[in-house]
Amino acid sequence: MIDELGLTAALAADKLLQCASERGAQRWFDFLAPMPEQLRDGGIKQLLVVTQRARAAYGHKDSIREALPPDLTEPFLDALDRLRKAVVRELAER
């Protein structure tokens, strides 16, 4: 389950990376660049850290939503939230 959710989030991050590159949004490209690989290959604790870091991109003062389109940012946010819930649940059961 967590692997599938991580892959979904990684694919959404890949789309955001491509869009950031096309739009010249270097700051967001740099921010997102390591995430797809981390979401695909990270251990449970790393996934928790990555989801927290990625979620920070949706701040109220400085948000990824201001630079990239909602048809890409919102699916990524949804994938992050689903993955984070699964990771927290898994860690709680250990």
Secondary structure, 3 states (H helix, E strand, C coil): CHHHHHHHHHHHHHHHHHHHHHHCCHHHHHHHCCHHHHHHHCCHHHHHHHHHHHHCCECCCCEHHHCCCHHHHHHHHHHHHHHHHHHHHHHHHC
